[in-house]
Amino acid sequence: MILYHGGDPMKTLRLIKGFSANTLIAFSKSKNTVWRPWYNNLFIDSGAFAVNNSGKSISIDEYCQYLFDRKENSDKIVYASLDVIGNPDESYKNYKYMVKSGLYPIPVFHIGEDIKHLYRLAKISNYIGLGGTVGYSNKERFYFFNKVFSLFPDPKEIGFHGFGVSSLFLSKLFPWKSIDSTNASKGTVFGNFYTPFGSYKINEILNELQHKTNKIKTIEKWLRSINISWKDISQETEKGVAYRVKANILGMESLMINDLDFYSSKTNTFNL
């Protein structure tokens, strides 16, 4: 599974030489087609969900041209089709238009849509996005994802991308091909600190440094392994934000992707 990271604080990674991350950007927010040094693999979302909520619209021709302008790095890029929230037939029409134009987008199936539309997409694509779940509870999201994966359980036949799947439980429970989350970058704004051992508040961790508890020693050892020091992440500067974003990215990937003793962790509770 690939975890793509989104959010404005990702831009601070330009300050850390040699580090790149799987990144998500939205066409509606970023019209610049320059490949950035902190991109590893890139997922491009049209941004239709956010734009729809604002009452605006996206030009499909402008979006297509934006994607064509990135052909130089096409081997590292995947992108979603321009979906129309609440109108699966228009979403399908846009997908077909983009394919006819010479693009290969990922079509999107939304929570609340008739399952027949998912079957239609499964006939024409082996990689499908599951979206529209922002604002739904984890319980509602669980039932939606569970229904989809019960119908298409083999990721070798149909791979799914989960838009905004930030729940540790949901990321582990289903065989995703990819997901995206803004937790790693936006979490820095709220003082969240993700490690392979759980999530904490960065200020609480920094206040505990002088005590050298086993928790602090364990986190310290992990930080050294990813070339980050306490001094790096305690800086109240843009570069300090960059180091915290880097730590959060690697911490989240350890929690959500790597094979850890997931179900024994007290931080990984999930209530339906």
Phi and psi in degrees as a GROMACS rama.xvg file:
@    title "Ramachandran Plot"
@    xaxis  label "Phi"
@    yaxis  label "Psi"
@TYPE xy
-104.446  131.461  ILE-2
-106.165  114.928  LEU-3
-94.517  138.395  TYR-4
-110.004  130.326  HIS-5
-120.825  177.17  GLY-6
112.723  146.711  GLY-7
-57.3234  -38.1454  ASP-8
-59.803  -13.8737  PRO-9
-58.1747  -28.4032  MET-10
-63.892  -22.6539  LYS-11
-68.5717  -16.191  THR-12
-63.8214  -14.0303  LEU-13
-61.2399  -19.3969  ARG-14
-84.6907  -9.04341  LEU-15
-109.862  107.332  ILE-16
-69.0005  137.496  LYS-17
84.3273  0.0238071  GLY-18
-111.209  131.338  PHE-19
-135.502  157.801  SER-20
-140.825  155.433  ALA-21
-68.3524  118.929  ASN-22
-120.89  145.126  THR-23
-114.689  133.578  LEU-24
-129.736  156.57  ILE-25
-111.28  130.733  ALA-26
-56.3578  -37.3766  PHE-27
-64.7445  -20.4456  SER-28
-109.179  -21.102  LYS-29
-131.342  101.692  SER-30
-92.0287  0.948418  LYS-31
-84.5615  127.908  ASN-32
-98.6052  11.467  THR-33
-72.0246  135.003  VAL-34
-75.5767  126.147  TRP-35
-93.8792  147.029  ARG-36
-65.7164  -19.1984  PRO-37
-90.6396  2.78775  TRP-38
-79.6567  134.139  TYR-39
-102.835  -81.7733  ASN-40
-104.51  151.974  ASN-41
-126.776  132.19  LEU-42
-110.906  126.393  PHE-43
-108.989  120.703  ILE-44
-103.183  144.872  ASP-45
-66.6664  -27.9408  SER-46
84.3761  15.355  GLY-47
-61.7871  -34.7875  ALA-48
-62.6183  -48.3096  PHE-49
-67.4911  -40.7145  ALA-50
-65.6003  -39.4839  VAL-51
-60.111  -39.8761  ASN-52
-68.4978  -19.3945  ASN-53
-93.004  -4.88391  SER-54
83.9538  6.20251  GLY-55
-97.9857  -174.331  LYS-56
-142.479  166.445  SER-57
-119.326  135.142  ILE-58
-77.2986  121.033  SER-59
-66.0876  -33.1279  ILE-60
-69.0945  -37.9675  ASP-61
-66.2456  -39.7607  GLU-62
-64.7675  -44.2152  TYR-63
-60.5966  -44.0248  CYS-64
-64.1183  -38.8907  GLN-65
-57.7618  -41.7007  TYR-66
-71.6352  -39.9336  LEU-67
-61.4544  -34.3398  PHE-68
-68.0173  -13.5762  ASP-69
-102.521  15.644  ARG-70
-61.2793  -25.23  LYS-71
-59.2714  -31.6164  GLU-72
-114.039  26.5629  ASN-73
-61.4271  -24.607  SER-74
-70.9714  -13.9678  ASP-75
-112.246  9.97351  LYS-76
-122.62  136.256  ILE-77
-123.29  154.22  VAL-78
-149.81  149.382  TYR-79
-88.8411  152.456  ALA-80
-72.9837  166.34  SER-81
-81.9916  101.779  LEU-82
-90.044  156.711  ASP-83
-116.445  107.887  VAL-84
-60.2287  126.466  ILE-85
84.3998  2.47131  GLY-86
-139.439  81.0729  ASN-87
-61.5421  -28.6668  PRO-88
-68.8567  -39.8568  ASP-89
-68.6289  -37.1202  GLU-90
-60.4989  -44.1495  SER-91
-63.4672  -41.4644  TYR-92
-61.2611  -42.6774  LYS-93
-64.7251  -41.0306  ASN-94
-59.4284  -47.3864  TYR-95
-63.1806  -36.4552  LYS-96
-64.7538  -42.9858  TYR-97
-67.1466  -39.2593  MET-98
-64.4156  -43.1865  VAL-99
-62.8027  -27.986  LYS-100
-77.9873  -9.29161  SER-101
104.661  14.1474  GLY-102
-105.905  163.528  LEU-103
-130.714  70.5512  TYR-104
-79.389  167.283  PRO-105
-92.6545  119.659  ILE-106
-71.1922  159.598  PRO-107
-124.462  131.515  VAL-108
-108.925  133.043  PHE-109
-107.664  148.534  HIS-110
-58.0034  137.558  ILE-111
94.3844  -14.0838  GLY-112
-82.0691  152.96  GLU-113
-62.2827  138.117  ASP-114
-62.0367  -19.0208  ILE-115
-62.0765  -28.6717  LYS-116
-72.119  -30.8268  HIS-117
-68.1492  -42.7366  LEU-118
-60.9203  -37.6856  TYR-119
-63.6118  -42.3704  ARG-120
-68.4194  -36.0526  LEU-121
-65.7759  -19.6059  ALA-122
-79.819  -18.4253  LYS-123
-120.555  -7.14853  ILE-124
-148.249  141.638  SER-125
-102.025  15.0324  ASN-126
-143.96  114.522  TYR-127
-131.117  138.828  ILE-128
-90.177  144.262  GLY-129
-113.934  114.221  LEU-130
-136.187  -171.594  GLY-131
77.2315  13.0118  GLY-132
-93.8566  -2.5136  THR-133
-61.2024  129.263  VAL-134
97.9574  -13.1073  GLY-135
-87.5128  153.91  TYR-136
-73.7322  161.637  SER-137
-60.6642  -32.5335  ASN-138
-63.9791  -46.0719  LYS-139
-66.1089  -40.1103  GLU-140
-64.8119  -40.565  ARG-141
-58.1259  -47.9658  PHE-142
-65.3561  -36.9765  TYR-143
-63.9321  -52.6439  PHE-144
-63.7253  -39.7726  PHE-145
-62.8529  -39.1284  ASN-146
-64.3582  -43.8717  LYS-147
-63.4558  -48.6915  VAL-148
-72.9064  -22.5532  PHE-149
-71.4655  -28.1102  SER-150
-83.3679  -32.5983  LEU-151
-132.447  74.7322  PHE-152
-79.4252  -15.4852  PRO-153
-96.6922  106.896  ASP-154
-65.8038  -14.9459  PRO-155
-75.7733  -22.1389  LYS-156
-93.3364  -49.2938  GLU-157
-131.975  120.113  ILE-158
-98.7104  142.597  GLY-159
-118.844  141.529  PHE-160
-106.597  128.471  HIS-161
-98.5505  111.859  GLY-162
-74.1989  125.817  PHE-163
65.5883  32.6828  GLY-164
-86.7071  88.8737  VAL-165
-97.6457  -9.86383  SER-166
-72.5484  125.782  SER-167
-60.871  -41.4262  LEU-168
-62.8205  -48.8378  PHE-169
-67.3239  -30.8904  LEU-170
-69.5711  -32.1421  SER-171
-87.3442  -26.3818  LYS-172
-75.6656  -30.5651  LEU-173
-116.807  151.995  PHE-174
-82.7518  68.4575  PRO-175
-65.2852  148.706  TRP-176
-83.5002  -37.7785  LYS-177
-160.697  157.924  SER-178
-142.37  168.724  ILE-179
-136.348  155.521  ASP-180
-156.176  149.08  SER-181
-103.126  5.44051  THR-182
-59.026  -41.0619  ASN-183
-62.6183  -44.2636  ALA-184
-86.1075  -50.0094  SER-185
-68.6683  -23.8288  LYS-186
-61.5817  -27.63  GLY-187
-64.7893  -31.9447  THR-188
-65.05  -33.3403  VAL-189
-99.7543  8.74236  PHE-190
78.2801  18.9027  GLY-191
-81.7183  141.217  ASN-192
-131.873  112.213  PHE-193
-99.9381  132.958  TYR-194
-133.058  169.081  THR-195
-64.6562  -9.25136  PRO-196
-107.742  1.49621  PHE-197
136.245  177.278  GLY-198
-108.478  145.319  SER-199
-138.781  177.022  TYR-200
-95.7691  128.452  LYS-201
-59.9832  -39.0145  ILE-202
-64.5403  -37.6928  ASN-203
-64.9896  -40.9442  GLU-204
-65.108  -45.4318  ILE-205
-64.6739  -33.6666  LEU-206
-70.2069  -21.635  ASN-207
-88.4837  -6.18589  GLU-208
-54.5734  -41.0511  LEU-209
-66.4835  -19.6811  GLN-210
-85.542  -19.7949  HIS-211
51.7766  48.5811  LYS-212
-70.171  169.212  THR-213
-60.292  -36.8438  ASN-214
-60.7524  -46.246  LYS-215
-64.2984  -42.3941  ILE-216
-63.1296  -39.5017  LYS-217
-66.3381  -44.784  THR-218
-66.1461  -39.6632  ILE-219
-60.0372  -43.2156  GLU-220
-62.9085  -41.1653  LYS-221
-65.6527  -43.333  TRP-222
-59.3122  -41.5345  LEU-223
-61.1488  -36.2407  ARG-224
-67.563  -22.076  SER-225
-109.202  17.4866  ILE-226
62.329  43.694  ASN-227
-130.301  140.586  ILE-228
-111.075  165.943  SER-229
-59.1226  -37.0426  TRP-230
-61.7453  -39.3735  LYS-231
-59.944  -49.6996  ASP-232
-82.3427  -11.4023  ILE-233
-90.7479  -5.63656  SER-234
-66.0487  132.133  GLN-235
-92.0109  57.0422  GLU-236
-136.092  173.06  THR-237
-63.0762  -35.0061  GLU-238
-69.8842  -33.8777  LYS-239
-61.9414  -40.3178  GLY-240
-60.7863  -42.3367  VAL-241
-59.9635  -43.0209  ALA-242
-67.1496  -36.2089  TYR-243
-68.9429  -37.615  ARG-244
-62.7781  -44.4205  VAL-245
-59.7893  -47.0399  LYS-246
-61.9407  -42.1085  ALA-247
-63.8121  -40.457  ASN-248
-60.4879  -50.6224  ILE-249
-69.9459  -33.6744  LEU-250
-67.0014  -44.5285  GLY-251
-64.4399  -39.5173  MET-252
-66.3842  -34.5123  GLU-253
-65.4995  -40.5344  SER-254
-71.2524  -40.7679  LEU-255
-96.607  -20.8791  MET-256
-116.632  -48.0094  ILE-257
-68.9247  156.815  ASN-258
-83.3107  87.0722  ASP-259
-106.332  174.12  LEU-260
-78.112  70.7119  ASP-261
-58.7229  -51.2036  PHE-262
-74.7978  -8.97033  TYR-263
-91.8936  -6.84342  SER-264
-81.307  131.992  SER-265
-70.8445  -15.616  LYS-266
-81.6822  -7.84445  THR-267
-106.398  36.5047  ASN-268
-75.2949  151.343  THR-269
-147.346  120.344  PHE-270
-109.161  123.623  ASN-271
